Amino acid sequence: MASVRYTFCLDPLEDTATIRWLESQPNLSAAVRQVLNAHVDGPTNADLEARLDEILNAIQEARLTATPAPASEERPLGEPEEAVRGFGRMVERFR
């Protein structure tokens, strides 16, 4: 089978990491082929957003069905308050 060649240019400042990676590959064609195929066959942003929505909905349902702790008990040690607030903001963003 005949080979098909593609040529492209990289910016030495913006693409430094890509250039280093390309130069480190023992089989450049195979490495580029593998990365491109993984990108093409991988999940789309819409797929990832749909999965995130499923996860957030499951978390929300778990929150709604969870039995609240009695008010007299102290809050158990767990996630730092800042992490809890950050998670709450993330949940609100995806509603």
GIUR-V139533 format. One record per pair of residues at least 4 apart in sequence whose ideal C-beta (glycine too) atoms are under 7 Angstrom apart, sorted by the first residue. I is the first residue (numbers start at 0). J is the second residue. D is the distance in Angstrom with one decimal. If there is no record, write none. Layout:
i:I j:J d:D
i:I j:J d:D
This chain:
i:9 j:14 d:4.0
i:9 j:17 d:6.1
i:9 j:18 d:5.6
i:10 j:14 d:5.0
i:11 j:15 d:6.7
i:11 j:18 d:6.7
i:14 j:18 d:5.5
i:15 j:19 d:6.4
i:16 j:20 d:6.3
i:17 j:21 d:6.2
i:18 j:22 d:6.2
i:19 j:23 d:6.3
i:20 j:24 d:7.0
i:21 j:27 d:6.4
i:24 j:30 d:4.0
i:26 j:30 d:6.1
i:27 j:31 d:6.2
i:28 j:32 d:6.1
i:29 j:33 d:6.2
i:30 j:34 d:6.5
i:31 j:35 d:6.1
i:32 j:36 d:6.1
i:33 j:37 d:6.3
i:34 j:38 d:6.4
i:35 j:39 d:6.2
i:36 j:40 d:5.8
i:37 j:41 d:5.7
i:42 j:46 d:3.8
i:42 j:47 d:5.4
i:44 j:48 d:6.1
i:45 j:49 d:6.3
i:46 j:50 d:6.5
i:47 j:51 d:6.3
i:48 j:52 d:6.4
i:49 j:53 d:6.7
i:50 j:54 d:6.5
i:51 j:55 d:6.2
i:51 j:93 d:6.6
i:52 j:56 d:6.1
i:52 j:93 d:6.4
i:53 j:57 d:6.4
i:54 j:58 d:6.5
i:55 j:59 d:6.3
i:55 j:90 d:5.8
i:55 j:93 d:5.1
i:56 j:60 d:6.3
i:57 j:61 d:6.3
i:58 j:62 d:6.4
i:58 j:90 d:7.0
i:59 j:63 d:6.5
i:59 j:90 d:6.9
i:60 j:64 d:6.2
i:61 j:65 d:6.0
i:68 j:72 d:5.0
i:78 j:82 d:4.5
i:78 j:83 d:5.3
i:80 j:84 d:6.4
i:81 j:85 d:6.3
i:82 j:86 d:6.3
i:83 j:87 d:6.4
i:84 j:88 d:6.5
i:85 j:89 d:6.5
i:86 j:90 d:6.4
i:87 j:91 d:6.4
i:88 j:92 d:6.4
i:89 j:93 d:6.8
i:90 j:94 d:6.9
